[in-house]
Amino acid sequence: MEISFPKASADQTNSLSAEWLALLECAKPHADVSRLNHLFRKPLDCPRLLTLADEQGVLPLLARQLGLLHQGLAPVEVRQKLRDAARAQTLFTLGLTAELFRVLDRFAALGIAALLTKGPVLSARCYGDPGLRQYTDLDLVLRDEDVYRATEAMMALGYQPKVPLKAIQAKKAPGEYVFVQNGTKLLVEFHTERTFRYHPKPLCVDALFERQARVRFDGHDVPALSNEDELILICIHGAKHFWERLMWIADVAALASRQTINWNRALAAAREVQAQRMLQVGLLLARNMLGARLPAELLDQFRADTAGSRMAARIARRLPVVESEPFGLLGRAAFRVRMRGRFLPGVAYLLRLSLSPTEEDWVAGAEEKRPRMLDAIVRPFRLARKYGRSDRL
């Protein structure tokens, strides 16, 4: 069941609007109910608020906070739409969770190790309820050596792989290994050390398995990333997508505020993959926009990197108007360089991303035959066609 909301025009959105302020309050890990009541007593464009919440991926958080307001502050039709959306997400989550257990049981029988990340495990950790976060797929971390066997297992379970088996045999790495369940829209994605291309330095997946944690779902203990590794991963994921959705910042704020984080371990994990700037920006966004509670000594370290603080401030200003201020090719390139940290490592990072082909760069029907060098040469031209329409910096 899908709930549709009208598309907001770009000129409707600005960072000072009452609707945006209300949405920010709803996304906080420690929302102020009295402030929410105050905001909802003001004239609000409720259809616009619903549209913003949907676009920013925080509809479930809006629904939860509206349930705490005084009756009558939110129109009946708004509450009903949110109830319908929450019901649809809950039903979808139940089906997805059942499918997760089926996949993990199959992998366990075959001796394939897997870790759950993002999606339901992040929702449970951050919000205490697998249905309080909008997501559409399951994300599993595997060792690259297990991908071929895991793909065969998924096909036996009724999934169609988007990456051909011959491409896997040829060691061509996609952006992620995507599987679609036959007859449904259910997606499962595999991530390995070869697909984590947005990590500045290659990730050691074995280290993730050594540090793994267990998260409980419906009486099952599910293997998952540690809190610290999950935090690094979602900060890199947010940076990958230019932090263009409030949901990703809310996840960082909630995970940092509601879970026990060993900050020394988190900083060490960030250094392992040279993602210190990405972690810093993610946590500053969580603190400055959503009031995440961070240790004072951590903030002192972040203040020493003024460039990172400026990036976080700019992202916060751009987020409400992202539809009207899209990044073109130059803007994307500049962001990648700055997010990496120092200039020369940033340029090297940008070049690697620009020349690392994914399945979008492969020639249909010849994935396993065409030399990877040709795919790498084609990739910059494809990116230029896709993002070259705007060059706002």
N, C-alpha and C positions, 0 to 999 in steps of 0.2 A: 504494500500500500504506500503510495507516494502522496505527499501533501505539497501542492504547488503554491508559490507566492509570486506576486507581481514583481517584475524587474524594476529596480530603482534606476532612475536616470542619474547621470554623473553629477548634474548640478544640484541634485537633491541632498547630496552628502557633504557635510563639513564637520570639522573636528569639534566645533563648539555647539553642535545641535543638541537639543535635549534628548533626542533619541539615541545619539551616540553615547552621551554621558550615562544614560540609563543602561545601555548595553554593557559599557565598561564596568559599571557597578555589579551587574549580574554575573559577569565573568570573573570577578575577584574570588580568590579562595576564602576570603573572610569578608563577605559582603556586609555592608551596613544597612540593616533593614530600615532603620529610621530615615536614612538618606534615600533609600529606594522609595519609601512612602512619600517623601518630599518631592522626588523627581516625578513620580506618577501623579501627583496632584497638579502638576503643571500641564498645560495643553500639549499633548503628544500626538504626533501623526502615527497612530498604531499600525496601519498597513505598512508604512515605511519602516517602523521598528521591526516588524516581522520579517520584512525583506532583508534588512540589514543583518538580523540574527541568522537568517538562512544562509546568506552569502558569506558571512563570517564564521559559519560552522558552530554557532553557540545556541541554537534553538533549545536543546534540552536544558541548558543552564538558565535561559530566560524563563522557561516553563517552571523550573524548580523555584526560582526566586519569586515569580508571580504568585505562587502558592502561599508565600509568607506575607503577602501584602494584605492590607485591610480590604475586606470585600467591597466591591463597587469601584475601586480605583482603576481596575482594568476592565474594559468592556467585555460583555459575555461572549461576543463572537471571537474576540482575541483569545480568551481562555479556551474556548472550544477548539479553535485551530491548533493551539499549542497542545491540548490534550490529544487531538488526533495525530499530530506529528509525533508526540511522545509514545503513543500506542503503536504507531507504525515502526518506530525505531526499536521499541521493546520486542515486538514480534520478530523483527529482522534479527535482532541480537540473539534471541533464543535459538533461532534456526542456525545462525552462524556458530554459536557455542557448541551446539550438538555436532555440527560438521567438524569443528576443531577437534573434539574428542575422537571422532571417527578417523580423522587423518593421523592424529598423534598415536592412536592405538595401532594403526597400520604401520607407521614408521617404527614404533617400538618392536613390533613383531619381526621387522626386517633389520633391526639393529641400526636404524638411522637416527642420529641425534638431531634435535631441533629445539629452538628457543622461540618463544612467542614474544613479539614486540609490537608497540603501538596498539591501535584498535582496542579490543576488549580488555587487555591487561592494563593498558594505560588508563582506560576509563575506570577500572576497578581501583587502581592505585590512587588516581587523582581525585575521583569523585565518589568512590565507595559504591558504585553501581555501574555494571557493564552497559546499561542503557542510557547513561547520562553524557555520552559523547557521540557525536556524529561520525560514523565511519562506514565504509562499504565493502571492506575486504578483510582477510586475515593475512598477517605478515609474519613469516617464519624465517629465522636465521639458520642456515645450514652450512656445513663445510662444502666447499666446491667439489671435493672428491665424491660427495654423496648425491650430487644433483642428478646425474643420469639415472641412478636407481630410484631416487625420489620421483623423478618424472614418470618412470614406468609405473611406480606405485600409484601416482595420481591418475594416470590413464586407466588403471585397473579399477579405481574408485569412481570412474565416470567423469573425469575431467579432460578437457581438451587443452593441450599446451599451446601457447602462442609462439613459443620458441621451438622450432623443429628439432627432433632428436639428432639429425645429422649436424645441425649447427652446434649442438652441445658436444657432440663427438669431436667436432673440429675446434673446440675450445674457443668459440666466439662468445664473448660475454655481452649479454644484453643489459639494459638499464635495470631490469629485474626479470625473474622468471615468472611469467603470469600464467595462471590456469583458470579456465572458465568451466564451471560445472555444466554438463550437458542438460539442456532444458530449463536452466535458470540463469540469472545474472550473477550468481555468487562467484566471487573472485578469491583466489588464494595466490599470494606472491611469495617467492623465495628470494632471499638475499644472502649473498656469500661474500667472501673477501674480495672477489673479483667484481662484484656489482656495487660495492660501496665506493663508487668512484668520486663522490663529493667529499670524502675524507681527504684532507691534505696529504696525509701519509697513509700507506696501506695499513689496513686494520688486521690485527691478528685475531682471527675468529676463535682459535683455540683458547685465547685469554678470556673471551666472553663466556665460553663454556666452563672454564675453571672458576669464574666469578659468578656463575648463574645463581638465581634465586628461585623460589617456588611461590606461585600465587594460586590461591584457592578459588575455584569456580565450581559451583554446584556440587560440592563434595569431592572434587578432583583437585589434586595438586599439579599445576601446570608449570613446566619449566619455562623460565623467562629470564630476560636480562636482569642484572643487578640494578638497583635504583640508580647507581652512579653511571653505569653504562647506558641505561635508558635515557638519562638526562643528557649525556653527551650526544647520543643519537638523535634525539628530538631537536636539540639545538642546531646540529648540522643539517637536519631535515628542514628546519625553519629557514636557515640561511640558504639552502638549495633553492627554496621557493621565494626568496626575498622577503620573508616574513609578511606575506600579503594576506594572511587570515588571522583574525583575533584568536581563533581556536588554538593555534600553535603556541601563542604566547600564554593563553590560559592554561594549557597543559604544563608548560614550564613552571608557571607560578604555583599551580596546585601540587605538582610533584615536589618542588623545592620546599613548599610550606607544610605539606601533609605527610610526607614520608621522611624517615630518618636517612639523612644523606651524610656520608662520611666525606667531608669536603676535601680533605687531603687526598683521599682516594679519587675523588672526582677530578680534581686538578691534575693528578698524576695520569689519569686515563685520558684527559684532554691533551696533555703533553705527548702521550704515546702516539697520537695521530696528528699532532701539531694543530689542534683545533681550539687553542686557548682564546683567540679573538671571538670565535663563534660561540663558545660557552659564555664568555663575558657579555656579548651583546644580547644573547637570549635571556640571561639572568637580569641584566639591566632593564630590558623591556618588561620583564615580569615584575620587577620591583617598581619601576617608575610609572607604569601604566596600570598595574593591577595590585600593587601593594604587597608583593611577595616579601616575606620576612627572611632576610639574609644576614649572615654573621657580619659584624662590623669589620672584622679583619679582612674578610673577603672583599667588601666594598672598598676598603683602603687600597687593596691590590688593583682593583678595577680603575680607581681614580688615577692611577699612574699612567694608564693608557687613555689619553685624552681623545685619540682618534676613534677608539672603540666607543667611547661615551658619545661622541658626535654622531657616529653611525646610528646608535640606538635612538638618539633624539630625532634624527631625520626619519628613521623608519616609523616612529610614533606619529610624526606629523603627516607622513604620506599615507598611512594605513586607511584613514577614513575616506580618502579621495583616490584610492589606488586605481579605480576604474577609469578615472579621467586623467591619470598621470602614469600611463604604462611605460615600462622600461623598454627602450629600443635596444639595438645591438650594443651601442656604446655604453649606455647606462648599465646594461647587464654586465658588460666586461669590467667597467669601473667598480661595480659592486663586488664582483668576484675577487678582484685584486685587493681591495680594501678589507674584505672580510677575512682574507688569509692572514693579514698582519703586515709584515714588512713588504716593501715594494718588489724587490727582486723575487723573493719566494712567491709573492702574489702573481707576478707575471708568469712564472713557471707553472703555477697552479692553473691559471687561465689557459695557457697553451695546452696543458695536458687535457683539460676538460674539452677544449675546442677540437682536439685531435683524437679523442678516444671514442670510436664509433660505437653506437648501440644498434639495436634491431631496426630502428628507424632509418639507419644509413645503409642497411644491407639491401642488396638487389633481390627482389622476390624470386624464389625458385633457385637461387644460386648462393644461399647463405653459407654453405660449407665449402664452396669452390673458390669464390672470389678472394684474392689476397687481401689481408687486413689493411695493408698500406693504401690500397685503392679506397677502401671504406673511410680511412682516416683523411684522405685528400678530399673526398666528397663532403665530409661532415661540415667543415666551415661554410661551404657554399649553401648547404641546406639551412644552417642556422641563420645565415645572412638573409635568405629568402623569408624565413619564418619571423625573424625579429627585427628586420631592417627597416620597418615602416616608421618607427619613431626612434629618435636618438636623444630623447631628453635625459639629462644627467642629474 
